[in-house]
């Protein structure tokens, strides 16, 4: 699979100075943690889940979470588990039926463009969001051979004490099925929000995930739960960073768990709740200037009508605050997340200059775009992260901007 793999090779060539790299479910954790992108959530109760998964993959989704937790009623859990087993078996059977004769069916490998043979696009990275640790081992046992379609589990309301049981269950399930399984803990407990307990909770989480570092793919933020603890809900005109009590938690999570010294983890952006037009109190946040050419003004209008201008601003603030990727609950959110994840030609040029071997001793240099200072030692960690993001999402051509990438991502 690859980002922007759902658009034609000709279109990709016209957009990218360096195209997104191909990856598989067996790629390195370092690559996968960056490549998650817009992780689309879906209730595990959907009767056509296998069809839905493949349809979203054909539209550019590379990671999905099939939810057994807050998105379904308590009374639906048993039926949803049964549905998951059936849908995973369906996906595995389709993969086996369409894999080329070379043996990809047995290995579970996909083609260079994320295709299963020539018959169509394969499944994205699939994760199951469970409620309790016992579900992990039980589901892996019940999945049987179709466990090869599973990349891991999302662990809700993660704290040191609660998380330990989830991570032990994950290790047990992994040993039983013989496959690598990742964890994505969700940081959303009230204790993390409360100032008097936040420090110790964060230190406990850090101890827990460090012990299982090779299996923790990313940490996810449960901002909706944070708001719930104070009876808050942000409007579509506002980002998570406008709700100061939430912004303070994000800052502290990144401070403790997102460091660039080798101890940190990928931390993903919070969910954007809106996908249809609401009555506006504030002016649209989307400037006209990037949308002046061709039919781009129509795209701008559509984004505003669907309250996606707030989403675009939040994505930019996510990255500015050390987050990468985003939890998504609607397919319309995927293309904006991916378009804004592409590395610009200017960013790429700066990163390469900073990391050039002859700059190993440090120093300061003017950027190739002659608009900023690049200080080699302080900017090195940023440059390394930027080049890793470039591998996953590609580097835009010099004359290609966000609007071009978004329009291309929406064409399918």
LOVEXMI-222126 format. One line per field, with one value per residue (C-alpha): residue number from 0; x, y negated, z. Coordinates in nm, 4 decimals, always signed. Layout:
BEGIN
seq <- NUM / ...
xx <- X / ...
yy <- Y / ...
zz <- Z / ...
% end
This chain:
BEGIN
seq <- 0 / 1 / 2 / 3 / 4 / 5 / 6 / 7 / 8 / 9 / 10 / 11 / 12 / 13 / 14 / 15 / 16 / 17 / 18 / 19 / 20 / 21 / 22 / 23 / 24 / 25 / 26 / 27 / 28 / 29 / 30 / 31 / 32 / 33 / 34 / 35 / 36 / 37 / 38 / 39 / 40 / 41 / 42 / 43 / 44 / 45 / 46 / 47 / 48 / 49 / 50 / 51 / 52 / 53 / 54 / 55 / 56 / 57 / 58 / 59 / 60 / 61 / 62 / 63 / 64 / 65 / 66 / 67 / 68 / 69 / 70 / 71 / 72 / 73 / 74 / 75 / 76 / 77 / 78 / 79 / 80 / 81 / 82 / 83 / 84 / 85 / 86 / 87 / 88 / 89 / 90 / 91 / 92 / 93 / 94 / 95 / 96 / 97 / 98 / 99 / 100 / 101 / 102 / 103 / 104 / 105 / 106 / 107 / 108 / 109 / 110 / 111 / 112 / 113 / 114 / 115 / 116 / 117 / 118 / 119 / 120 / 121 / 122 / 123 / 124 / 125 / 126 / 127 / 128 / 129 / 130 / 131 / 132 / 133 / 134 / 135 / 136 / 137 / 138 / 139 / 140 / 141 / 142 / 143 / 144 / 145 / 146 / 147 / 148 / 149 / 150 / 151 / 152 / 153 / 154 / 155 / 156 / 157 / 158 / 159 / 160 / 161 / 162 / 163 / 164 / 165 / 166 / 167 / 168 / 169 / 170 / 171 / 172 / 173 / 174 / 175 / 176 / 177 / 178 / 179 / 180 / 181 / 182 / 183 / 184 / 185 / 186 / 187 / 188 / 189 / 190 / 191 / 192 / 193 / 194 / 195 / 196 / 197 / 198 / 199 / 200 / 201 / 202 / 203 / 204 / 205 / 206 / 207 / 208 / 209 / 210 / 211 / 212 / 213 / 214 / 215 / 216 / 217 / 218 / 219 / 220 / 221 / 222 / 223 / 224 / 225 / 226 / 227 / 228 / 229 / 230 / 231 / 232 / 233 / 234 / 235 / 236 / 237 / 238 / 239 / 240 / 241 / 242 / 243 / 244 / 245 / 246 / 247 / 248 / 249 / 250 / 251 / 252 / 253 / 254 / 255 / 256 / 257 / 258 / 259 / 260 / 261 / 262 / 263 / 264 / 265 / 266 / 267 / 268 / 269 / 270 / 271 / 272 / 273 / 274 / 275 / 276 / 277 / 278 / 279 / 280 / 281 / 282 / 283 / 284 / 285 / 286 / 287 / 288 / 289 / 290 / 291 / 292 / 293 / 294 / 295 / 296 / 297 / 298 / 299 / 300 / 301 / 302 / 303 / 304 / 305 / 306 / 307 / 308 / 309 / 310 / 311 / 312 / 313 / 314 / 315 / 316 / 317 / 318 / 319 / 320 / 321 / 322 / 323 / 324 / 325 / 326 / 327 / 328 / 329 / 330 / 331 / 332 / 333 / 334 / 335 / 336 / 337 / 338 / 339 / 340 / 341 / 342 / 343 / 344 / 345 / 346 / 347 / 348 / 349 / 350 / 351 / 352 / 353 / 354 / 355 / 356 / 357 / 358 / 359 / 360 / 361 / 362 / 363 / 364 / 365 / 366 / 367 / 368 / 369 / 370 / 371 / 372 / 373 / 374 / 375 / 376 / 377 / 378 / 379 / 380 / 381 / 382 / 383 / 384 / 385 / 386 / 387 / 388 / 389 / 390 / 391 / 392 / 393 / 394 / 395 / 396 / 397 / 398 / 399 / 400 / 401 / 402 / 403 / 404 / 405 / 406 / 407 / 408 / 409 / 410 / 411
xx <- +0.0000 / +0.1061 / -0.0365 / -0.1980 / -0.1826 / -0.5487 / -0.4732 / -0.3195 / +0.0601 / +0.0505 / -0.1279 / +0.1177 / +0.4120 / +0.2731 / +0.2253 / +0.5362 / +0.9031 / +0.9499 / +0.6567 / +0.5302 / +0.7083 / +0.5355 / +0.4865 / +0.3127 / +0.1745 / +0.5154 / +0.7138 / +0.9139 / +0.7266 / +0.9096 / +0.7672 / +0.4164 / +0.3850 / +0.4395 / +0.2363 / -0.0857 / -0.2171 / -0.5908 / -0.7007 / -1.0667 / -1.2870 / -1.5876 / -1.8304 / -1.7681 / -2.1431 / -2.1629 / -2.2992 / -2.1056 / -1.7807 / -1.5540 / -1.6997 / -1.6692 / -1.3038 / -1.2109 / -1.4146 / -1.2315 / -0.8957 / -0.9798 / -1.0349 / -0.6963 / -0.7439 / -0.4388 / -0.5402 / -0.8727 / -0.9950 / -1.2923 / -1.4503 / -1.5995 / -1.5930 / -1.7665 / -1.9107 / -2.1461 / -2.4045 / -2.3068 / -2.5701 / -2.4151 / -2.0678 / -2.1173 / -2.2836 / -2.0154 / -1.7397 / -1.9121 / -1.9486 / -1.5778 / -1.4774 / -1.7032 / -1.5821 / -1.2128 / -1.2705 / -1.4355 / -1.1401 / -0.8895 / -1.0817 / -1.0900 / -0.7182 / -0.6444 / -0.8724 / -0.7164 / -0.3498 / -0.1134 / +0.0113 / +0.3615 / +0.2694 / +0.1523 / -0.1684 / +0.0277 / +0.2526 / -0.0175 / +0.1944 / +0.0411 / +0.1593 / +0.3710 / +0.0651 / -0.1176 / -0.3123 / -0.4095 / -0.2986 / -0.4732 / -0.8224 / -0.8334 / -0.7059 / -0.6225 / -0.7212 / -0.5537 / -0.3835 / -0.6630 / -0.6862 / -0.9581 / -1.0540 / -1.1423 / -1.3008 / -1.1246 / -0.7893 / -0.9561 / -1.1041 / -0.7558 / -0.6660 / -1.0206 / -1.0502 / -0.7086 / -0.8009 / -1.1352 / -0.9867 / -0.7778 / -0.5904 / -0.7594 / -0.5538 / -0.3054 / -0.5359 / -0.4989 / -0.2262 / -0.3097 / -0.5379 / -0.6415 / -0.6358 / -0.8892 / -0.8572 / -0.4931 / -0.3137 / -0.0174 / -0.2309 / -0.5020 / -0.2560 / -0.0376 / -0.3166 / -0.3847 / -0.0182 / +0.0273 / -0.2759 / -0.1297 / +0.1991 / +0.0101 / -0.2003 / +0.1052 / +0.2816 / -0.0281 / -0.0788 / +0.2868 / +0.2325 / +0.3493 / +0.0644 / +0.0848 / -0.0792 / -0.2163 / -0.3038 / -0.5641 / -0.4859 / -0.8275 / -0.8708 / -0.9985 / -0.6911 / -0.4751 / -0.6856 / -0.6905 / -0.3969 / -0.3287 / -0.2832 / -0.1582 / +0.2146 / +0.2108 / -0.0312 / +0.1960 / +0.5038 / +0.3201 / +0.2117 / +0.5697 / +0.6970 / +0.4322 / +0.4776 / +0.8561 / +0.8529 / +0.6659 / +0.8297 / +0.8708 / +0.4958 / +0.3546 / +0.2951 / +0.1468 / -0.0318 / -0.3768 / -0.5521 / -0.9135 / -1.0039 / -1.3783 / -1.3391 / -1.1296 / -1.4073 / -1.6684 / -1.5027 / -1.5910 / -1.9140 / -1.7478 / -1.7773 / -1.5867 / -1.7849 / -1.6936 / -1.5419 / -1.2901 / -1.0003 / -0.8955 / -0.6256 / -0.8890 / -1.0142 / -0.7348 / -0.7896 / -0.7531 / -0.4571 / -0.2734 / -0.3103 / -0.1884 / +0.1150 / +0.1977 / +0.1509 / +0.3906 / +0.6300 / +0.6583 / +0.5857 / +0.6716 / +1.0351 / +1.2763 / +1.5614 / +1.4730 / +1.2453 / +0.9326 / +0.6477 / +0.4320 / +0.1302 / -0.1693 / -0.4054 / -0.7503 / -1.0734 / -1.2638 / -1.6317 / -1.8020 / -1.8902 / -2.1957 / -2.2762 / -2.3647 / -2.4788 / -2.1665 / -2.0779 / -1.7311 / -1.5940 / -1.4498 / -1.0878 / -0.9839 / -0.7998 / -0.8976 / -0.5461 / -0.4505 / -0.7777 / -0.7659 / -0.6891 / -0.9304 / -1.2147 / -1.0340 / -1.2802 / -1.5524 / -1.3365 / -1.2936 / -1.6702 / -1.7322 / -1.4788 / -1.6405 / -1.9921 / -1.8846 / -1.7065 / -1.3710 / -1.1969 / -1.1770 / -1.0370 / -0.7646 / -0.6587 / -0.6550 / -0.4372 / -0.1834 / -0.1890 / -0.1511 / +0.1776 / +0.2964 / +0.2391 / +0.4210 / +0.1336 / +0.1219 / -0.1772 / -0.5326 / -0.8273 / -1.1117 / -1.4767 / -1.5858 / -1.4351 / -1.4432 / -1.1698 / -0.9157 / -0.8042 / -0.7368 / -0.5237 / -0.3179 / -0.2823 / -0.1478 / +0.0896 / +0.2809 / +0.6203 / +0.6564 / +0.9502 / +1.0761 / +1.0626 / +1.2417 / +1.5155 / +1.5742 / +1.5831 / +1.8320 / +2.0591 / +2.0528 / +2.1378 / +2.4042 / +2.7261 / +2.9374 / +2.7199 / +2.8032 / +2.9877 / +2.6884 / +2.6654 / +2.4078 / +2.3094 / +2.0581 / +1.7804 / +1.7793 / +1.4526 / +1.6393 / +1.3611 / +1.4859 / +1.7816 / +1.8611 / +2.0635 / +2.2073 / +2.2177 / +1.8882 / +1.6982 / +1.8440 / +1.5611 / +1.3034 / +1.4885 / +1.5032 / +1.1301 / +1.0587 / +1.2508 / +1.0697 / +0.7374 / +0.8606 / +0.9099 / +0.5512 / +0.3681 / +0.6065 / +0.7496 / +0.5410 / +0.6834 / +0.7997 / +0.4896 / +0.2399 / +0.0495 / -0.2014 / -0.4979 / -0.3535 / -0.2913 / -0.6356 / -0.8102 / -0.6188 / -0.6990 / -1.0701 / -1.0831 / -1.1485
yy <- +0.0000 / -0.3613 / -0.7057 / -0.8488 / -0.4982 / -0.5312 / -0.7970 / -0.7199 / -0.6894 / -0.9784 / -1.2018 / -1.1033 / -1.1806 / -1.5270 / -1.5993 / -1.4582 / -1.5462 / -1.2256 / -0.9843 / -0.8222 / -0.4997 / -0.1626 / +0.0159 / +0.3279 / +0.4486 / +0.6101 / +0.2872 / +0.1487 / +0.0053 / -0.3231 / -0.3500 / -0.2346 / -0.4745 / -0.7674 / -0.6219 / -0.5694 / -0.9019 / -0.9480 / -0.6460 / -0.5907 / -0.4454 / -0.2257 / -0.0463 / +0.3285 / +0.3869 / +0.2893 / +0.5889 / +0.4928 / +0.4224 / +0.6122 / +0.4239 / +0.0949 / +0.1595 / +0.2286 / -0.0675 / -0.3041 / -0.1532 / -0.2250 / -0.5891 / -0.6266 / -0.5021 / -0.3087 / -0.2465 / -0.1661 / -0.0884 / +0.1442 / +0.0428 / +0.2621 / -0.0163 / -0.3544 / -0.3529 / -0.0633 / +0.0101 / +0.2343 / +0.4851 / +0.5112 / +0.6282 / +1.0047 / +0.9660 / +0.7228 / +0.9685 / +1.2392 / +0.9982 / +0.9131 / +1.2779 / +1.3236 / +1.0071 / +1.0856 / +1.4319 / +1.2656 / +1.0300 / +1.3145 / +1.5273 / +1.2417 / +1.1878 / +1.5549 / +1.5718 / +1.2722 / +1.3176 / +1.3980 / +1.7524 / +1.6540 / +1.7248 / +1.3867 / +1.5527 / +1.7628 / +1.4803 / +1.2172 / +0.9806 / +0.7113 / +0.5649 / +0.2534 / +0.0288 / +0.1975 / +0.4189 / +0.7793 / +0.9215 / +0.7474 / +0.7757 / +0.4681 / +0.2802 / +0.4782 / +0.4088 / +0.1286 / +0.1730 / +0.3022 / +0.2592 / +0.3645 / +0.1355 / +0.3577 / +0.2899 / +0.5419 / +0.7274 / +1.0686 / +0.9751 / +0.9605 / +1.3239 / +1.4419 / +1.2604 / +1.3726 / +1.7323 / +1.7015 / +1.5287 / +1.8338 / +1.8001 / +1.4678 / +1.3094 / +1.2324 / +0.9445 / +0.7877 / +0.5374 / +0.4908 / +0.3499 / +0.0105 / +0.0018 / -0.2349 / -0.4500 / -0.3585 / -0.4063 / -0.2197 / +0.0180 / +0.0766 / +0.0773 / +0.3466 / +0.6036 / +0.5032 / +0.5245 / +0.8620 / +0.9926 / +0.8589 / +1.0397 / +1.3619 / +1.3314 / +1.2579 / +1.5687 / +1.7783 / +1.6698 / +1.6280 / +1.2831 / +0.9368 / +0.7389 / +0.3710 / +0.1723 / -0.1800 / -0.2988 / -0.5737 / -0.8397 / -0.9567 / -0.8898 / -1.1662 / -1.1177 / -1.2322 / -1.5442 / -1.6376 / -1.8573 / -1.6987 / -1.3475 / -1.4253 / -1.4109 / -1.0709 / -0.9263 / -1.0391 / -0.8953 / -0.5661 / -0.5530 / -0.6256 / -0.3322 / -0.1001 / -0.1783 / -0.1859 / +0.1758 / +0.2747 / +0.0150 / +0.2474 / +0.3152 / -0.0329 / -0.1742 / -0.5087 / -0.6824 / -0.8219 / -1.1103 / -1.0818 / -1.4499 / -1.3796 / -1.2049 / -1.4948 / -1.7387 / -1.5091 / -1.5282 / -1.8988 / -1.8924 / -2.0643 / -2.0265 / -2.2353 / -2.4015 / -2.3501 / -2.6986 / -2.5977 / -2.3553 / -2.1416 / -2.4003 / -2.6682 / -2.4639 / -2.5498 / -2.2675 / -2.0209 / -2.2054 / -2.1872 / -1.8075 / -1.7714 / -1.9827 / -1.7713 / -1.4420 / -1.5570 / -1.6894 / -1.3498 / -1.1000 / -1.2768 / -1.3740 / -1.3603 / -1.2113 / -0.8510 / -0.8051 / -0.9409 / -0.7851 / -0.8946 / -1.0752 / -1.1154 / -1.4104 / -1.4119 / -1.3330 / -1.6018 / -1.5510 / -1.7489 / -1.6527 / -1.8571 / -2.2220 / -2.3918 / -2.7487 / -2.9655 / -3.2175 / -3.3048 / -3.3814 / -3.0915 / -3.0175 / -2.9156 / -3.1895 / -3.2535 / -3.2996 / -2.9287 / -2.8648 / -3.1316 / -2.9162 / -2.7102 / -2.5403 / -2.5653 / -2.8255 / -2.5599 / -2.3283 / -2.6015 / -2.6549 / -2.2827 / -2.2589 / -2.5468 / -2.4084 / -2.0813 / -2.2520 / -2.1257 / -2.4619 / -2.4098 / -2.0612 / -2.2001 / -2.4485 / -2.1789 / -1.9518 / -2.2317 / -2.2933 / -1.9197 / -1.9139 / -2.2411 / -2.0834 / -1.7574 / -1.5319 / -1.3263 / -1.1604 / -1.1907 / -0.9933 / -1.0253 / -0.9315 / -1.0317 / -0.9496 / -1.3181 / -1.3873 / -1.1518 / -1.3482 / -1.6735 / -1.4885 / -1.3211 / -1.6323 / -1.8306 / -1.5463 / -1.5662 / -1.7310 / -2.0499 / -2.0944 / -2.3750 / -2.1591 / -1.8766 / -2.1028 / -2.2495 / -1.9047 / -1.7712 / -2.0728 / -2.0400 / -1.6682 / -1.6886 / -1.5122 / -1.8242 / -1.9920 / -1.7368 / -1.9966 / -2.2276 / -2.5915 / -2.8135 / -2.8376 / -3.0298 / -2.8158 / -2.7417 / -2.9369 / -3.2358 / -3.3018 / -3.1529 / -3.0474 / -2.6775 / -2.6079 / -2.2609 / -2.1224 / -2.2632 / -2.1744 / -1.8247 / -1.6383 / -1.8310 / -1.7442 / -1.3740 / -1.3651 / -1.5544 / -1.3056 / -1.0151 / -1.1848 / -1.2332 / -0.8583 / -0.7924 / -1.0809 / -1.1942 / -1.5320 / -1.7703 / -1.9270 / -2.2829 / -2.4277 / -2.1912 / -2.3063 / -2.1690 / -2.2512 / -2.0421 / -1.7482 / -1.7710 / -1.7940 / -1.4889 / -1.2934 / -1.3619 / -1.2548 / -0.8878
zz <- +0.0000 / -0.0328 / +0.0262 / -0.2869 / -0.4321 / -0.5280 / -0.7916 / -1.1301 / -1.1677 / -1.4155 / -1.1660 / -0.8916 / -1.1126 / -1.1782 / -0.8079 / -0.6459 / -0.6567 / -0.4592 / -0.4492 / -0.1267 / -0.0473 / -0.0748 / +0.2573 / +0.3860 / +0.7165 / +0.7673 / +0.7279 / +1.0192 / +1.3154 / +1.2589 / +0.9079 / +0.9998 / +1.2926 / +1.0575 / +0.7709 / +0.9714 / +0.8432 / +0.8817 / +1.0836 / +1.0040 / +1.2781 / +1.2025 / +1.4367 / +1.4337 / +1.4007 / +1.0328 / +0.8365 / +0.5218 / +0.7037 / +0.4636 / +0.1673 / +0.3563 / +0.4397 / +0.0778 / -0.0474 / +0.1862 / +0.0901 / -0.2734 / -0.1724 / -0.0074 / +0.3499 / +0.4762 / +0.8392 / +1.0035 / +1.3537 / +1.3911 / +1.7174 / +1.9902 / +2.2479 / +2.2700 / +1.9172 / +1.9908 / +2.2583 / +2.5482 / +2.4394 / +2.0908 / +2.1926 / +2.1557 / +1.8172 / +1.7040 / +1.7964 / +1.5937 / +1.3049 / +1.3192 / +1.2977 / +0.9945 / +0.8209 / +0.8764 / +0.7299 / +0.4295 / +0.3811 / +0.4138 / +0.1635 / -0.0880 / -0.0481 / -0.1002 / -0.4049 / -0.5782 / -0.4836 / -0.7720 / -0.8153 / -0.7009 / -0.3413 / -0.2182 / -0.0993 / +0.1464 / +0.2616 / +0.2804 / +0.0695 / -0.1448 / -0.4711 / -0.5009 / -0.5229 / -0.2343 / -0.4746 / -0.4164 / -0.7497 / -1.0361 / -0.8970 / -0.6779 / -0.3789 / -0.0676 / +0.2905 / +0.4848 / +0.8207 / +1.0443 / +1.4212 / +1.6646 / +1.9509 / +2.2439 / +2.5814 / +2.8041 / +2.7904 / +2.7656 / +2.4295 / +2.2757 / +2.3345 / +2.2656 / +1.9334 / +1.8119 / +1.8899 / +1.7107 / +1.4070 / +1.3234 / +0.9923 / +0.9158 / +1.1940 / +0.9155 / +0.8189 / +1.1667 / +1.2542 / +1.6209 / +1.8876 / +2.0179 / +2.3979 / +2.5579 / +2.8700 / +2.9062 / +3.2380 / +3.3858 / +3.5909 / +3.3322 / +3.0422 / +3.1920 / +3.1578 / +2.7975 / +2.6984 / +2.8699 / +2.6814 / +2.3558 / +2.4185 / +2.4958 / +2.1796 / +1.9687 / +2.0973 / +2.0310 / +1.6701 / +1.5721 / +1.4215 / +1.5177 / +1.6733 / +1.7581 / +2.0354 / +2.0079 / +2.3605 / +2.3888 / +2.6495 / +2.7665 / +3.1381 / +3.3721 / +3.5917 / +3.3025 / +3.2657 / +3.6335 / +3.7247 / +4.0637 / +3.9147 / +3.5643 / +3.6355 / +3.8024 / +3.5468 / +3.2629 / +3.4329 / +3.4826 / +3.1194 / +3.0152 / +3.2235 / +3.0819 / +2.7126 / +2.7410 / +2.8600 / +2.5412 / +2.3166 / +2.0178 / +2.0114 / +2.0787 / +1.7324 / +1.8361 / +2.1203 / +2.0495 / +2.2285 / +2.3466 / +2.3416 / +2.3393 / +2.6753 / +2.8046 / +2.7161 / +2.8664 / +3.2077 / +3.2187 / +3.0201 / +2.7214 / +2.3466 / +2.0962 / +1.8174 / +1.4496 / +1.4442 / +1.7106 / +1.7300 / +2.0244 / +2.0909 / +2.1548 / +2.4528 / +2.6924 / +2.9363 / +2.6469 / +2.4943 / +2.8258 / +2.8359 / +2.4760 / +2.5611 / +2.8673 / +2.6789 / +2.4067 / +2.6716 / +2.8412 / +2.5616 / +2.2362 / +2.2850 / +1.9906 / +2.1938 / +2.1128 / +2.4134 / +2.2465 / +2.0509 / +1.7602 / +1.9071 / +1.6786 / +1.6509 / +1.8149 / +1.6371 / +1.4452 / +1.5208 / +1.2435 / +0.8888 / +0.7926 / +0.7930 / +1.1210 / +1.1802 / +1.1924 / +1.4581 / +1.3220 / +0.9781 / +0.7758 / +0.8627 / +0.5120 / +0.3226 / -0.0393 / -0.1764 / -0.2106 / -0.3971 / -0.6666 / -0.9710 / -1.1817 / -0.9950 / -0.6619 / -0.5313 / -0.5612 / -0.3490 / -0.0875 / -0.0734 / -0.0329 / +0.2493 / +0.4354 / +0.3844 / +0.5444 / +0.8376 / +0.7142 / +0.7343 / +1.1098 / +1.0502 / +0.8225 / +1.0865 / +1.3540 / +1.1375 / +1.0998 / +1.4749 / +1.5393 / +1.3520 / +1.5061 / +1.8489 / +1.7751 / +1.6632 / +1.3439 / +1.1799 / +1.3084 / +1.4367 / +1.1825 / +1.2075 / +0.8573 / +0.5158 / +0.4148 / +0.6727 / +0.5181 / +0.2117 / +0.4038 / +0.6607 / +0.3902 / +0.1746 / +0.4698 / +0.5620 / +0.2334 / +0.2758 / +0.0763 / -0.1572 / +0.0673 / +0.3822 / +0.2021 / +0.0727 / +0.4177 / +0.5805 / +0.3276 / +0.3707 / +0.7495 / +0.7369 / +0.4661 / +0.5776 / +0.5413 / +0.8050 / +1.0744 / +1.2784 / +1.3017 / +1.2033 / +1.0421 / +0.6754 / +0.4747 / +0.3315 / -0.0404 / -0.0561 / +0.0976 / +0.3483 / +0.6747 / +0.8859 / +0.9141 / +1.2283 / +1.1870 / +1.5413 / +1.6798 / +1.3601 / +1.3172 / +1.4947 / +1.2913 / +0.9709 / +1.0574 / +1.1296 / +0.8088 / +0.5934 / +0.7579 / +0.6838 / +0.3264 / +0.2933 / +0.3983 / +0.2299 / -0.0415 / -0.1358 / -0.3455 / -0.6579 / -0.6182 / -0.7869 / -0.6163 / -0.3094 / -0.0630 / -0.2885 / -0.5737 / -0.3416 / -0.1838 / -0.5207 / -0.6459 / -0.3302 / -0.3782 / -0.7416 / -0.6735
% end
